[in-house]
Amino acid sequence: MSGRQGGKAKPLKAPKKEKKDLDEEDKAFMEKKKAEAAARKELAQKAAKGGPLVTGGIKKSGKK
């Protein structure tokens, strides 16, 4: 056997991310994005509490 043929291969190390200096425009964009995500989450919770949105359609009886 030559090298590492069996077993798991080691994952490659990801390079460290550099911290960027954010200007005012980027900060405003991030705030807007967070606000939209919070609003979307709240809407989803309200929809989940309300029950099914689509009800029934044609109801079939057990008779033939």
BELQUISUL-V370542 format. One record per residue. N is the residue number from 1. D_FIRST is the distance of its C-alpha to the first C-alpha in Angstrom with 1 decimal. Layout:
n;d_first
N;D_FIRST
N;D_FIRST
This chain:
n;d_first
1;0.0
2;3.7
3;6.6
4;8.0
5;7.3
6;9.2
7;12.6
8;15.4
9;15.4
10;18.0
11;21.3
12;22.8
13;25.8
14;29.1
15;31.6
16;34.6
17;37.6
18;40.6
19;43.9
20;46.5
21;50.1
22;51.9
23;55.3
24;58.1
25;57.3
26;53.7
27;54.9
28;57.5
29;54.9
30;52.6
31;55.7
32;56.7
33;53.3
34;53.3
35;56.8
36;55.9
37;52.9
38;55.1
39;57.8
40;55.3
41;54.0
42;57.6
43;58.5
44;55.6
45;56.8
46;60.3
47;59.2
48;57.2
49;60.4
50;62.6
51;61.2
52;60.3
53;61.6
54;61.9
55;64.1
56;64.6
57;65.7
58;67.1
59;67.3
60;67.1
61;69.1
62;68.0
63;70.8
64;70.3
